Amino acid sequence: MTVPLLRALLAGVLVGALYAALRVRSPAPPPLALIGLLGMLLGQAALGAL
């Protein structure tokens, strides 16, 4: 389970760095985006526990 989580984290960091380099505005305010990411992570963990 750790490897997919690390791959997802790495992909997120790379996309975030690309957005920052291109100065692309995020479609959601940062706090709202982080809450959404936390929800996805909790959902994945809940499904993995089943």
C-alpha positions in Angstrom: 0.0 0.0 0.0 2.9 2.3 0.6 4.2 2.3 -3.0 0.9 3.5 -4.6 0.7 6.2 -1.9 4.2 7.4 -2.7 3.5 7.4 -6.4 0.4 9.5 -5.9 2.3 11.9 -3.7 5.1 12.2 -6.2 2.7 12.8 -9.0 0.9 15.5 -7.0 4.2 17.2 -6.2 5.3 17.1 -9.8 2.0 18.5 -11.1 2.1 21.2 -8.4 5.7 22.1 -9.4 4.6 22.3 -13.0 1.6 24.5 -12.1 3.9 26.8 -10.1 6.5 26.9 -12.9 3.8 27.8 -15.4 2.0 30.1 -13.0 -1.3 28.3 -13.5 -3.9 29.4 -11.1 -5.4 26.6 -9.1 -9.1 26.0 -9.8 -9.9 25.8 -6.1 -8.7 27.9 -3.2 -5.7 26.1 -1.5 -7.5 25.2 1.8 -10.5 23.8 -0.1 -8.2 21.8 -2.4 -6.4 20.4 0.6 -9.6 19.3 2.3 -10.6 17.6 -1.0 -7.3 15.8 -1.1 -7.7 14.7 2.5 -11.1 13.3 1.7 -9.7 11.3 -1.2 -7.0 9.9 1.0 -9.4 8.9 3.7 -11.7 7.3 1.1 -8.9 5.3 -0.3 -7.9 4.2 3.2 -11.5 3.2 4.0 -11.8 1.2 0.8 -8.5 -0.5 1.5 -9.6 -1.6 4.9 -12.6 -3.4 3.5 
